[in-house]
Amino acid sequence: MSPEVVEPLGLRVTEDVITYRSRVEVDGAVNDSHGTFVLRDGLIWRQTTAFSPV
């Protein structure tokens, strides 16, 4: 799958966690995307992403 960001909806950055929301298109369908990046020593340690239909 190659999701394409249609519209960024939100971003929050703390010391070691980044959370985001965006509207993406995947295989012609528009979905909301929610995700997190958890950092350790400046590198991505863990990543999550979830899609839900608009």
mmCIF entry with sequence, helices, sheets and N, C-alpha, C, O atoms, coordinates in Angstrom:
data_MODEL
# 
_entry.id   MODEL 
# 
_entity.id                         1 
_entity.type                       polymer 
_entity.pdbx_number_of_molecules   1 
# 
_entity_poly.entity_id                      1 
_entity_poly.type                           'polypeptide(L)' 
_entity_poly.nstd_linkage                   no 
_entity_poly.nstd_monomer                   no 
_entity_poly.pdbx_seq_one_letter_code       MSPEVVEPLGLRVTEDVITYRSRVEVDGAVNDSHGTFVLRDGLIWRQTTAFSPV 
_entity_poly.pdbx_seq_one_letter_code_can   MSPEVVEPLGLRVTEDVITYRSRVEVDGAVNDSHGTFVLRDGLIWRQTTAFSPV 
_entity_poly.pdbx_strand_id                 A 
# 
loop_
_entity_poly_seq.entity_id 
_entity_poly_seq.num 
_entity_poly_seq.mon_id 
_entity_poly_seq.hetero 
1 1  MET n 
1 2  SER n 
1 3  PRO n 
1 4  GLU n 
1 5  VAL n 
1 6  VAL n 
1 7  GLU n 
1 8  PRO n 
1 9  LEU n 
1 10 GLY n 
1 11 LEU n 
1 12 ARG n 
1 13 VAL n 
1 14 THR n 
1 15 GLU n 
1 16 ASP n 
1 17 VAL n 
1 18 ILE n 
1 19 THR n 
1 20 TYR n 
1 21 ARG n 
1 22 SER n 
1 23 ARG n 
1 24 VAL n 
1 25 GLU n 
1 26 VAL n 
1 27 ASP n 
1 28 GLY n 
1 29 ALA n 
1 30 VAL n 
1 31 ASN n 
1 32 ASP n 
1 33 SER n 
1 34 HIS n 
1 35 GLY n 
1 36 THR n 
1 37 PHE n 
1 38 VAL n 
1 39 LEU n 
1 40 ARG n 
1 41 ASP n 
1 42 GLY n 
1 43 LEU n 
1 44 ILE n 
1 45 TRP n 
1 46 ARG n 
1 47 GLN n 
1 48 THR n 
1 49 THR n 
1 50 ALA n 
1 51 PHE n 
1 52 SER n 
1 53 PRO n 
1 54 VAL n 
# 
_struct_asym.id          A 
_struct_asym.entity_id   1 
# 
_struct_sheet.id               AA1 
_struct_sheet.type             ? 
_struct_sheet.number_strands   4 
_struct_sheet.details          ? 
# 
loop_
_struct_sheet_order.sheet_id 
_struct_sheet_order.range_id_1 
_struct_sheet_order.range_id_2 
_struct_sheet_order.offset 
_struct_sheet_order.sense 
AA1 1 2 ? anti-parallel 
AA1 2 3 ? anti-parallel 
AA1 3 4 ? anti-parallel 
# 
loop_
_struct_sheet_range.sheet_id 
_struct_sheet_range.id 
_struct_sheet_range.beg_label_comp_id 
_struct_sheet_range.beg_label_asym_id 
_struct_sheet_range.beg_label_seq_id 
_struct_sheet_range.pdbx_beg_PDB_ins_code 
_struct_sheet_range.end_label_comp_id 
_struct_sheet_range.end_label_asym_id 
_struct_sheet_range.end_label_seq_id 
_struct_sheet_range.pdbx_end_PDB_ins_code 
_struct_sheet_range.beg_auth_comp_id 
_struct_sheet_range.beg_auth_asym_id 
_struct_sheet_range.beg_auth_seq_id 
_struct_sheet_range.end_auth_comp_id 
_struct_sheet_range.end_auth_asym_id 
_struct_sheet_range.end_auth_seq_id 
AA1 1 GLU A 4  ? VAL A 13 ? GLU A 4  VAL A 13 
AA1 2 VAL A 17 ? VAL A 26 ? VAL A 17 VAL A 26 
AA1 3 ALA A 29 ? ARG A 40 ? ALA A 29 ARG A 40 
AA1 4 LEU A 43 ? PRO A 53 ? LEU A 43 PRO A 53 
# 
loop_
_atom_site.group_PDB 
_atom_site.id 
_atom_site.type_symbol 
_atom_site.label_atom_id 
_atom_site.label_alt_id 
_atom_site.label_comp_id 
_atom_site.label_asym_id 
_atom_site.label_entity_id 
_atom_site.label_seq_id 
_atom_site.pdbx_PDB_ins_code 
_atom_site.Cartn_x 
_atom_site.Cartn_y 
_atom_site.Cartn_z 
_atom_site.occupancy 
_atom_site.B_iso_or_equiv 
_atom_site.pdbx_formal_charge 
_atom_site.auth_seq_id 
_atom_site.auth_comp_id 
_atom_site.auth_asym_id 
_atom_site.auth_atom_id 
_atom_site.pdbx_PDB_model_num 
ATOM 1   N N  . MET A 1 1  ? 0.836   -1.179 0.000  1.00 0.00 ? 1  MET A N  1 
ATOM 2   C CA . MET A 1 1  ? 0.000   0.000  0.000  1.00 0.00 ? 1  MET A CA 1 
ATOM 3   C C  . MET A 1 1  ? 0.878   1.238  0.000  1.00 0.00 ? 1  MET A C  1 
ATOM 4   O O  . MET A 1 1  ? 1.925   1.274  0.647  1.00 0.00 ? 1  MET A O  1 
ATOM 5   N N  . SER A 1 2  ? 0.450   2.228  -0.716 1.00 0.00 ? 2  SER A N  1 
ATOM 6   C CA . SER A 1 2  ? 1.180   3.492  -0.765 1.00 0.00 ? 2  SER A CA 1 
ATOM 7   C C  . SER A 1 2  ? 0.230   4.639  -0.444 1.00 0.00 ? 2  SER A C  1 
ATOM 8   O O  . SER A 1 2  ? -0.255  5.304  -1.359 1.00 0.00 ? 2  SER A O  1 
ATOM 9   N N  . PRO A 1 3  ? -0.047  4.886  0.840  1.00 0.00 ? 3  PRO A N  1 
ATOM 10  C CA . PRO A 1 3  ? -0.962  5.966  1.178  1.00 0.00 ? 3  PRO A CA 1 
ATOM 11  C C  . PRO A 1 3  ? -0.401  7.323  0.757  1.00 0.00 ? 3  PRO A C  1 
ATOM 12  O O  . PRO A 1 3  ? 0.797   7.579  0.876  1.00 0.00 ? 3  PRO A O  1 
ATOM 13  N N  . GLU A 1 4  ? -1.276  8.174  0.268  1.00 0.00 ? 4  GLU A N  1 
ATOM 14  C CA . GLU A 1 4  ? -0.889  9.526  -0.119 1.00 0.00 ? 4  GLU A CA 1 
ATOM 15  C C  . GLU A 1 4  ? -1.626  10.509 0.791  1.00 0.00 ? 4  GLU A C  1 
ATOM 16  O O  . GLU A 1 4  ? -2.852  10.475 0.891  1.00 0.00 ? 4  GLU A O  1 
ATOM 17  N N  . VAL A 1 5  ? -0.878  11.372 1.444  1.00 0.00 ? 5  VAL A N  1 
ATOM 18  C CA . VAL A 1 5  ? -1.480  12.344 2.355  1.00 0.00 ? 5  VAL A CA 1 
ATOM 19  C C  . VAL A 1 5  ? -2.276  13.359 1.539  1.00 0.00 ? 5  VAL A C  1 
ATOM 20  O O  . VAL A 1 5  ? -1.739  14.017 0.648  1.00 0.00 ? 5  VAL A O  1 
ATOM 21  N N  . VAL A 1 6  ? -3.558  13.475 1.858  1.00 0.00 ? 6  VAL A N  1 
ATOM 22  C CA . VAL A 1 6  ? -4.444  14.435 1.213  1.00 0.00 ? 6  VAL A CA 1 
ATOM 23  C C  . VAL A 1 6  ? -4.480  15.732 2.015  1.00 0.00 ? 6  VAL A C  1 
ATOM 24  O O  . VAL A 1 6  ? -4.475  16.828 1.455  1.00 0.00 ? 6  VAL A O  1 
ATOM 25  N N  . GLU A 1 7  ? -4.515  15.582 3.360  1.00 0.00 ? 7  GLU A N  1 
ATOM 26  C CA . GLU A 1 7  ? -4.617  16.761 4.226  1.00 0.00 ? 7  GLU A CA 1 
ATOM 27  C C  . GLU A 1 7  ? -4.080  16.433 5.618  1.00 0.00 ? 7  GLU A C  1 
ATOM 28  O O  . GLU A 1 7  ? -4.560  15.490 6.247  1.00 0.00 ? 7  GLU A O  1 
ATOM 29  N N  . PRO A 1 8  ? -3.094  17.189 6.116  1.00 0.00 ? 8  PRO A N  1 
ATOM 30  C CA . PRO A 1 8  ? -2.674  17.006 7.504  1.00 0.00 ? 8  PRO A CA 1 
ATOM 31  C C  . PRO A 1 8  ? -3.744  17.574 8.434  1.00 0.00 ? 8  PRO A C  1 
ATOM 32  O O  . PRO A 1 8  ? -4.284  18.649 8.169  1.00 0.00 ? 8  PRO A O  1 
ATOM 33  N N  . LEU A 1 9  ? -4.057  16.866 9.519  1.00 0.00 ? 9  LEU A N  1 
ATOM 34  C CA . LEU A 1 9  ? -5.113  17.293 10.433 1.00 0.00 ? 9  LEU A CA 1 
ATOM 35  C C  . LEU A 1 9  ? -4.603  17.683 11.813 1.00 0.00 ? 9  LEU A C  1 
ATOM 36  O O  . LEU A 1 9  ? -5.287  18.416 12.528 1.00 0.00 ? 9  LEU A O  1 
ATOM 37  N N  . GLY A 1 10 ? -3.439  17.224 12.205 1.00 0.00 ? 10 GLY A N  1 
ATOM 38  C CA . GLY A 1 10 ? -2.925  17.583 13.513 1.00 0.00 ? 10 GLY A CA 1 
ATOM 39  C C  . GLY A 1 10 ? -1.593  16.924 13.801 1.00 0.00 ? 10 GLY A C  1 
ATOM 40  O O  . GLY A 1 10 ? -1.276  15.860 13.269 1.00 0.00 ? 10 GLY A O  1 
ATOM 41  N N  . LEU A 1 11 ? -0.821  17.577 14.653 1.00 0.00 ? 11 LEU A N  1 
ATOM 42  C CA . LEU A 1 11 ? 0.489   17.071 15.037 1.00 0.00 ? 11 LEU A CA 1 
ATOM 43  C C  . LEU A 1 11 ? 0.768   17.535 16.455 1.00 0.00 ? 11 LEU A C  1 
ATOM 44  O O  . LEU A 1 11 ? 0.529   18.696 16.789 1.00 0.00 ? 11 LEU A O  1 
ATOM 45  N N  . ARG A 1 12 ? 1.270   16.641 17.288 1.00 0.00 ? 12 ARG A N  1 
ATOM 46  C CA . ARG A 1 12 ? 1.678   17.009 18.644 1.00 0.00 ? 12 ARG A CA 1 
ATOM 47  C C  . ARG A 1 12 ? 3.039   16.358 18.899 1.00 0.00 ? 12 ARG A C  1 
ATOM 48  O O  . ARG A 1 12 ? 3.244   15.174 18.632 1.00 0.00 ? 12 ARG A O  1 
ATOM 49  N N  . VAL A 1 13 ? 3.952   17.162 19.420 1.00 0.00 ? 13 VAL A N  1 
ATOM 50  C CA . VAL A 1 13 ? 5.308   16.690 19.689 1.00 0.00 ? 13 VAL A CA 1 
ATOM 51  C C  . VAL A 1 13 ? 5.616   16.910 21.155 1.00 0.00 ? 13 VAL A C  1 
ATOM 52  O O  . VAL A 1 13 ? 5.451   18.017 21.668 1.00 0.00 ? 13 VAL A O  1 
ATOM 53  N N  . THR A 1 14 ? 6.064   15.861 21.834 1.00 0.00 ? 14 THR A N  1 
ATOM 54  C CA . THR A 1 14 ? 6.568   15.986 23.193 1.00 0.00 ? 14 THR A CA 1 
ATOM 55  C C  . THR A 1 14 ? 8.045   15.609 23.165 1.00 0.00 ? 14 THR A C  1 
ATOM 56  O O  . THR A 1 14 ? 8.645   15.506 22.095 1.00 0.00 ? 14 THR A O  1 
ATOM 57  N N  . GLU A 1 15 ? 8.613   15.409 24.315 1.00 0.00 ? 15 GLU A N  1 
ATOM 58  C CA . GLU A 1 15 ? 10.046  15.120 24.382 1.00 0.00 ? 15 GLU A CA 1 
ATOM 59  C C  . GLU A 1 15 ? 10.441  13.893 23.564 1.00 0.00 ? 15 GLU A C  1 
ATOM 60  O O  . GLU A 1 15 ? 11.453  13.913 22.863 1.00 0.00 ? 15 GLU A O  1 
ATOM 61  N N  . ASP A 1 16 ? 9.644   12.819 23.651 1.00 0.00 ? 16 ASP A N  1 
ATOM 62  C CA . ASP A 1 16 ? 10.036  11.590 22.955 1.00 0.00 ? 16 ASP A CA 1 
ATOM 63  C C  . ASP A 1 16 ? 8.888   10.896 22.224 1.00 0.00 ? 16 ASP A C  1 
ATOM 64  O O  . ASP A 1 16 ? 9.025   9.740  21.823 1.00 0.00 ? 16 ASP A O  1 
ATOM 65  N N  . VAL A 1 17 ? 7.749   11.589 22.045 1.00 0.00 ? 17 VAL A N  1 
ATOM 66  C CA . VAL A 1 17 ? 6.605   11.008 21.338 1.00 0.00 ? 17 VAL A CA 1 
ATOM 67  C C  . VAL A 1 17 ? 6.036   12.034 20.363 1.00 0.00 ? 17 VAL A C  1 
ATOM 68  O O  . VAL A 1 17 ? 5.840   13.198 20.713 1.00 0.00 ? 17 VAL A O  1 
ATOM 69  N N  . ILE A 1 18 ? 5.776   11.591 19.149 1.00 0.00 ? 18 ILE A N  1 
ATOM 70  C CA . ILE A 1 18 ? 5.111   12.406 18.139 1.00 0.00 ? 18 ILE A CA 1 
ATOM 71  C C  . ILE A 1 18 ? 3.805   11.697 17.787 1.00 0.00 ? 18 ILE A C  1 
ATOM 72  O O  . ILE A 1 18 ? 3.813   10.514 17.445 1.00 0.00 ? 18 ILE A O  1 
ATOM 73  N N  . THR A 1 19 ? 2.691   12.410 17.870 1.00 0.00 ? 19 THR A N  1 
ATOM 74  C CA . THR A 1 19 ? 1.412   11.854 17.434 1.00 0.00 ? 19 THR A CA 1 
ATOM 75  C C  . THR A 1 19 ? 0.892   12.719 16.288 1.00 0.00 ? 19 THR A C  1 
ATOM 76  O O  . THR A 1 19 ? 1.132   13.925 16.246 1.00 0.00 ? 19 THR A O  1 
ATOM 77  N N  . TYR A 1 20 ? 0.181   12.087 15.366 1.00 0.00 ? 20 TYR A N  1 
ATOM 78  C CA . TYR A 1 20 ? -0.322  12.831 14.220 1.00 0.00 ? 20 TYR A CA 1 
ATOM 79  C C  . TYR A 1 20 ? -1.668  12.292 13.759 1.00 0.00 ? 20 TYR A C  1 
ATOM 80  O O  . TYR A 1 20 ? -2.036  11.155 14.053 1.00 0.00 ? 20 TYR A O  1 
ATOM 81  N N  . ARG A 1 21 ? -2.395  13.137 13.028 1.00 0.00 ? 21 ARG A N  1 
ATOM 82  C CA . ARG A 1 21 ? -3.631  12.761 12.342 1.00 0.00 ? 21 ARG A CA 1 
ATOM 83  C C  . ARG A 1 21 ? -3.542  13.334 10.945 1.00 0.00 ? 21 ARG A C  1 
ATOM 84  O O  . ARG A 1 21 ? -3.062  14.451 10.754 1.00 0.00 ? 21 ARG A O  1 
ATOM 85  N N  . SER A 1 22 ? -4.003  12.573 9.971  1.00 0.00 ? 22 SER A N  1 
ATOM 86  C CA . SER A 1 22 ? -4.035  13.078 8.604  1.00 0.00 ? 22 SER A CA 1 
ATOM 87  C C  . SER A 1 22 ? -5.106  12.343 7.817  1.00 0.00 ? 22 SER A C  1 
ATOM 88  O O  . SER A 1 22 ? -5.531  11.246 8.180  1.00 0.00 ? 22 SER A O  1 
ATOM 89  N N  . ARG A 1 23 ? -5.522  12.965 6.751  1.00 0.00 ? 23 ARG A N  1 
ATOM 90  C CA . ARG A 1 23 ? -6.454  12.324 5.824  1.00 0.00 ? 23 ARG A CA 1 
ATOM 91  C C  . ARG A 1 23 ? -5.606  11.792 4.677  1.00 0.00 ? 23 ARG A C  1 
ATOM 92  O O  . ARG A 1 23 ? -4.827  12.533 4.079  1.00 0.00 ? 23 ARG A O  1 
ATOM 93  N N  . VAL A 1 24 ? -5.758  10.510 4.374  1.00 0.00 ? 24 VAL A N  1 
ATOM 94  C CA . VAL A 1 24 ? -4.944  9.871  3.348  1.00 0.00 ? 24 VAL A CA 1 
ATOM 95  C C  . VAL A 1 24 ? -5.827  9.149  2.336  1.00 0.00 ? 24 VAL A C  1 
ATOM 96  O O  . VAL A 1 24 ? -6.971  8.792  2.620  1.00 0.00 ? 24 VAL A O  1 
ATOM 97  N N  . GLU A 1 25 ? -5.265  8.946  1.154  1.00 0.00 ? 25 GLU A N  1 
ATOM 98  C CA . GLU A 1 25 ? -5.947  8.162  0.131  1.00 0.00 ? 25 GLU A CA 1 
ATOM 99  C C  . GLU A 1 25 ? -5.163  6.876  -0.066 1.00 0.00 ? 25 GLU A C  1 
ATOM 100 O O  . GLU A 1 25 ? -3.957  6.896  -0.314 1.00 0.00 ? 25 GLU A O  1 
ATOM 101 N N  . VAL A 1 26 ? -5.872  5.752  0.048  1.00 0.00 ? 26 VAL A N  1 
ATOM 102 C CA . VAL A 1 26 ? -5.260  4.437  -0.120 1.00 0.00 ? 26 VAL A CA 1 
ATOM 103 C C  . VAL A 1 26 ? -6.107  3.659  -1.125 1.00 0.00 ? 26 VAL A C  1 
ATOM 104 O O  . VAL A 1 26 ? -7.288  3.412  -0.879 1.00 0.00 ? 26 VAL A O  1 
ATOM 105 N N  . ASP A 1 27 ? -5.526  3.279  -2.232 1.00 0.00 ? 27 ASP A N  1 
ATOM 106 C CA . ASP A 1 27 ? -6.240  2.534  -3.272 1.00 0.00 ? 27 ASP A CA 1 
ATOM 107 C C  . ASP A 1 27 ? -7.551  3.203  -3.667 1.00 0.00 ? 27 ASP A C  1 
ATOM 108 O O  . ASP A 1 27 ? -8.560  2.524  -3.857 1.00 0.00 ? 27 ASP A O  1 
ATOM 109 N N  . GLY A 1 28 ? -7.544  4.528  -3.792 1.00 0.00 ? 28 GLY A N  1 
ATOM 110 C CA . GLY A 1 28 ? -8.723  5.267  -4.220 1.00 0.00 ? 28 GLY A CA 1 
ATOM 111 C C  . GLY A 1 28 ? -9.718  5.599  -3.126 1.00 0.00 ? 28 GLY A C  1 
ATOM 112 O O  . GLY A 1 28 ? -10.666 6.342  -3.379 1.00 0.00 ? 28 GLY A O  1 
ATOM 113 N N  . ALA A 1 29 ? -9.542  5.079  -1.924 1.00 0.00 ? 29 ALA A N  1 
ATOM 114 C CA . ALA A 1 29 ? -10.451 5.347  -0.804 1.00 0.00 ? 29 ALA A CA 1 
ATOM 115 C C  . ALA A 1 29 ? -9.802  6.344  0.152  1.00 0.00 ? 29 ALA A C  1 
ATOM 116 O O  . ALA A 1 29 ? -8.609  6.249  0.439  1.00 0.00 ? 29 ALA A O  1 
ATOM 117 N N  . VAL A 1 30 ? -10.590 7.296  0.642  1.00 0.00 ? 30 VAL A N  1 
ATOM 118 C CA . VAL A 1 30 ? -10.084 8.293  1.590  1.00 0.00 ? 30 VAL A CA 1 
ATOM 119 C C  . VAL A 1 30 ? -10.313 7.786  3.009  1.00 0.00 ? 30 VAL A C  1 
ATOM 120 O O  . VAL A 1 30 ? -11.411 7.347  3.352  1.00 0.00 ? 30 VAL A O  1 
ATOM 121 N N  . ASN A 1 31 ? -9.270  7.851  3.826  1.00 0.00 ? 31 ASN A N  1 
ATOM 122 C CA . ASN A 1 31 ? -9.299  7.382  5.217  1.00 0.00 ? 31 ASN A CA 1 
ATOM 123 C C  . ASN A 1 31 ? -8.665  8.415  6.124  1.00 0.00 ? 31 ASN A C  1 
ATOM 124 O O  . ASN A 1 31 ? -7.849  9.224  5.682  1.00 0.00 ? 31 ASN A O  1 
ATOM 125 N N  . ASP A 1 32 ? -9.041  8.387  7.398  1.00 0.00 ? 32 ASP A N  1 
ATOM 126 C CA . ASP A 1 32 ? -8.314  9.142  8.408  1.00 0.00 ? 32 ASP A CA 1 
ATOM 127 C C  . ASP A 1 32 ? -7.205  8.247  8.939  1.00 0.00 ? 32 ASP A C  1 
ATOM 128 O O  . ASP A 1 32 ? -7.403  7.049  9.142  1.00 0.00 ? 32 ASP A O  1 
ATOM 129 N N  . SER A 1 33 ? -6.057  8.827  9.159  1.00 0.00 ? 33 SER A N  1 
ATOM 130 C CA . SER A 1 33 ? -4.901  8.098  9.668  1.00 0.00 ? 33 SER A CA 1 
ATOM 131 C C  . SER A 1 33 ? -4.513  8.697  11.011 1.00 0.00 ? 33 SER A C  1 
ATOM 132 O O  . SER A 1 33 ? -4.478  9.918  11.162 1.00 0.00 ? 33 SER A O  1 
ATOM 133 N N  . HIS A 1 34 ? -4.224  7.853  11.972 1.00 0.00 ? 34 HIS A N  1 
ATOM 134 C CA . HIS A 1 34 ? -3.775  8.258  13.308 1.00 0.00 ? 34 HIS A CA 1 
ATOM 135 C C  . HIS A 1 34 ? -2.510  7.468  13.588 1.00 0.00 ? 34 HIS A C  1 
ATOM 136 O O  . HIS A 1 34 ? -2.463  6.263  13.341 1.00 0.00 ? 34 HIS A O  1 
ATOM 137 N N  . GLY A 1 35 ? -1.496  8.126  14.094 1.00 0.00 ? 35 GLY A N  1 
ATOM 138 C CA . GLY A 1 35 ? -0.269  7.385  14.341 1.00 0.00 ? 35 GLY A CA 1 
ATOM 139 C C  . GLY A 1 35 ? 0.621   8.019  15.387 1.00 0.00 ? 35 GLY A C  1 
ATOM 140 O O  . GLY A 1 35 ? 0.407   9.150  15.824 1.00 0.00 ? 35 GLY A O  1 
ATOM 141 N N  . THR A 1 36 ? 1.625   7.253  15.772 1.00 0.00 ? 36 THR A N  1 
ATOM 142 C CA . THR A 1 36 ? 2.613   7.716  16.743 1.00 0.00 ? 36 THR A CA 1 
ATOM 143 C C  . THR A 1 36 ? 4.010   7.282  16.327 1.00 0.00 ? 36 THR A C  1 
ATOM 144 O O  . THR A 1 36 ? 4.199   6.258  15.670 1.00 0.00 ? 36 THR A O  1 
ATOM 145 N N  . PHE A 1 37 ? 4.964   8.076  16.723 1.00 0.00 ? 37 PHE A N  1 
ATOM 146 C CA . PHE A 1 37 ? 6.372   7.707  16.659 1.00 0.00 ? 37 PHE A CA 1 
ATOM 147 C C  . PHE A 1 37 ? 6.910   7.860  18.074 1.00 0.00 ? 37 PHE A C  1 
ATOM 148 O O  . PHE A 1 37 ? 6.732   8.909  18.693 1.00 0.00 ? 37 PHE A O  1 
ATOM 149 N N  . VAL A 1 38 ? 7.554   6.843  18.584 1.00 0.00 ? 38 VAL A N  1 
ATOM 150 C CA . VAL A 1 38 ? 8.210   6.913  19.892 1.00 0.00 ? 38 VAL A CA 1 
ATOM 151 C C  . VAL A 1 38 ? 9.709   6.906  19.627 1.00 0.00 ? 38 VAL A C  1 
ATOM 152 O O  . VAL A 1 38 ? 10.219  6.030  18.928 1.00 0.00 ? 38 VAL A O  1 
ATOM 153 N N  . LEU A 1 39 ? 10.409  7.882  20.186 1.00 0.00 ? 39 LEU A N  1 
ATOM 154 C CA . LEU A 1 39 ? 11.841  8.045  19.935 1.00 0.00 ? 39 LEU A CA 1 
ATOM 155 C C  . LEU A 1 39 ? 12.659  7.590  21.126 1.00 0.00 ? 39 LEU A C  1 
ATOM 156 O O  . LEU A 1 39 ? 12.268  7.758  22.281 1.00 0.00 ? 39 LEU A O  1 
ATOM 157 N N  . ARG A 1 40 ? 13.803  7.010  20.813 1.00 0.00 ? 40 ARG A N  1 
ATOM 158 C CA . ARG A 1 40 ? 14.822  6.678  21.824 1.00 0.00 ? 40 ARG A CA 1 
ATOM 159 C C  . ARG A 1 40 ? 16.172  7.035  21.238 1.00 0.00 ? 40 ARG A C  1 
ATOM 160 O O  . ARG A 1 40 ? 16.517  6.611  20.135 1.00 0.00 ? 40 ARG A O  1 
ATOM 161 N N  . ASP A 1 41 ? 16.915  7.800  21.969 1.00 0.00 ? 41 ASP A N  1 
ATOM 162 C CA . ASP A 1 41 ? 18.237  8.254  21.520 1.00 0.00 ? 41 ASP A CA 1 
ATOM 163 C C  . ASP A 1 41 ? 18.169  8.920  20.154 1.00 0.00 ? 41 ASP A C  1 
ATOM 164 O O  . ASP A 1 41 ? 19.092  8.778  19.352 1.00 0.00 ? 41 ASP A O  1 
ATOM 165 N N  . GLY A 1 42 ? 17.080  9.652  19.879 1.00 0.00 ? 42 GLY A N  1 
ATOM 166 C CA . GLY A 1 42 ? 16.938  10.381 18.631 1.00 0.00 ? 42 GLY A CA 1 
ATOM 167 C C  . GLY A 1 42 ? 16.526  9.550  17.434 1.00 0.00 ? 42 GLY A C  1 
ATOM 168 O O  . GLY A 1 42 ? 16.447  10.070 16.321 1.00 0.00 ? 42 GLY A O  1 
ATOM 169 N N  . LEU A 1 43 ? 16.262  8.264  17.641 1.00 0.00 ? 43 LEU A N  1 
ATOM 170 C CA . LEU A 1 43 ? 15.859  7.365  16.558 1.00 0.00 ? 43 LEU A CA 1 
ATOM 171 C C  . LEU A 1 43 ? 14.451  6.847  16.802 1.00 0.00 ? 43 LEU A C  1 
ATOM 172 O O  . LEU A 1 43 ? 14.001  6.785  17.946 1.00 0.00 ? 43 LEU A O  1 
ATOM 173 N N  . ILE A 1 44 ? 13.754  6.477  15.740 1.00 0.00 ? 44 ILE A N  1 
ATOM 174 C CA . ILE A 1 44 ? 12.418  5.896  15.889 1.00 0.00 ? 44 ILE A CA 1 
ATOM 175 C C  . ILE A 1 44 ? 12.561  4.514  16.504 1.00 0.00 ? 44 ILE A C  1 
ATOM 176 O O  . ILE A 1 44 ? 13.189  3.626  15.928 1.00 0.00 ? 44 ILE A O  1 
ATOM 177 N N  . TRP A 1 45 ? 11.971  4.344  17.679 1.00 0.00 ? 45 TRP A N  1 
ATOM 178 C CA . TRP A 1 45 ? 12.020  3.076  18.390 1.00 0.00 ? 45 TRP A CA 1 
ATOM 179 C C  . TRP A 1 45 ? 10.760  2.263  18.113 1.00 0.00 ? 45 TRP A C  1 
ATOM 180 O O  . TRP A 1 45 ? 10.820  1.040  17.985 1.00 0.00 ? 45 TRP A O  1 
ATOM 181 N N  . ARG A 1 46 ? 9.617   2.945  18.020 1.00 0.00 ? 46 ARG A N  1 
ATOM 182 C CA . ARG A 1 46 ? 8.360   2.266  17.775 1.00 0.00 ? 46 ARG A CA 1 
ATOM 183 C C  . ARG A 1 46 ? 7.448   3.188  16.966 1.00 0.00 ? 46 ARG A C  1 
ATOM 184 O O  . ARG A 1 46 ? 7.445   4.402  17.165 1.00 0.00 ? 46 ARG A O  1 
ATOM 185 N N  . GLN A 1 47 ? 6.674   2.597  16.053 1.00 0.00 ? 47 GLN A N  1 
ATOM 186 C CA . GLN A 1 47 ? 5.747   3.359  15.226 1.00 0.00 ? 47 GLN A CA 1 
ATOM 187 C C  . GLN A 1 47 ? 4.409   2.629  15.169 1.00 0.00 ? 47 GLN A C  1 
ATOM 188 O O  . GLN A 1 47 ? 4.373   1.403  15.064 1.00 0.00 ? 47 GLN A O  1 
ATOM 189 N N  . THR A 1 48 ? 3.305   3.382  15.238 1.00 0.00 ? 48 THR A N  1 
ATOM 190 C CA . THR A 1 48 ? 1.980   2.801  15.062 1.00 0.00 ? 48 THR A CA 1 
ATOM 191 C C  . THR A 1 48 ? 1.209   3.639  14.049 1.00 0.00 ? 48 THR A C  1 
ATOM 192 O O  . THR A 1 48 ? 1.429   4.844  13.919 1.00 0.00 ? 48 THR A O  1 
ATOM 193 N N  . THR A 1 49 ? 0.303   2.978  13.336 1.00 0.00 ? 49 THR A N  1 
ATOM 194 C CA . THR A 1 49 ? -0.575  3.680  12.397 1.00 0.00 ? 49 THR A CA 1 
ATOM 195 C C  . THR A 1 49 ? -1.896  2.930  12.334 1.00 0.00 ? 49 THR A C  1 
ATOM 196 O O  . THR A 1 49 ? -1.917  1.699  12.317 1.00 0.00 ? 49 THR A O  1 
ATOM 197 N N  . ALA A 1 50 ? -2.990  3.667  12.301 1.00 0.00 ? 50 ALA A N  1 
ATOM 198 C CA . ALA A 1 50 ? -4.310  3.067  12.146 1.00 0.00 ? 50 ALA A CA 1 
ATOM 199 C C  . ALA A 1 50 ? -5.085  3.890  11.125 1.00 0.00 ? 50 ALA A C  1 
ATOM 200 O O  . ALA A 1 50 ? -4.990  5.117  11.101 1.00 0.00 ? 50 ALA A O  1 
ATOM 201 N N  . PHE A 1 51 ? -5.845  3.212  10.292 1.00 0.00 ? 51 PHE A N  1 
ATOM 202 C CA . PHE A 1 51 ? -6.692  3.863  9.292  1.00 0.00 ? 51 PHE A CA 1 
ATOM 203 C C  . PHE A 1 51 ? -8.146  3.602  9.626  1.00 0.00 ? 51 PHE A C  1 
ATOM 204 O O  . PHE A 1 51 ? -8.511  2.507  10.056 1.00 0.00 ? 51 PHE A O  1 
ATOM 205 N N  . SER A 1 52 ? -8.981  4.624  9.423  1.00 0.00 ? 52 SER A N  1 
ATOM 206 C CA . SER A 1 52 ? -10.427 4.447  9.587  1.00 0.00 ? 52 SER A CA 1 
ATOM 207 C C  . SER A 1 52 ? -11.122 5.185  8.449  1.00 0.00 ? 52 SER A C  1 
ATOM 208 O O  . SER A 1 52 ? -10.687 6.270  8.062  1.00 0.00 ? 52 SER A O  1 
ATOM 209 N N  . PRO A 1 53 ? -12.197 4.614  7.906  1.00 0.00 ? 53 PRO A N  1 
ATOM 210 C CA . PRO A 1 53 ? -12.903 5.252  6.794  1.00 0.00 ? 53 PRO A CA 1 
ATOM 211 C C  . PRO A 1 53 ? -13.477 6.597  7.214  1.00 0.00 ? 53 PRO A C  1 
ATOM 212 O O  . PRO A 1 53 ? -13.882 6.792  8.359  1.00 0.00 ? 53 PRO A O  1 
ATOM 213 N N  . VAL A 1 54 ? -13.501 7.505  6.268  1.00 0.00 ? 54 VAL A N  1 
ATOM 214 C CA . VAL A 1 54 ? -14.062 8.843  6.522  1.00 0.00 ? 54 VAL A CA 1 
ATOM 215 C C  . VAL A 1 54 ? -15.565 8.748  6.482  1.00 0.00 ? 54 VAL A C  1 
ATOM 216 O O  . VAL A 1 54 ? -16.252 9.752  6.669  1.00 0.00 ? 54 VAL A O  1 
# 
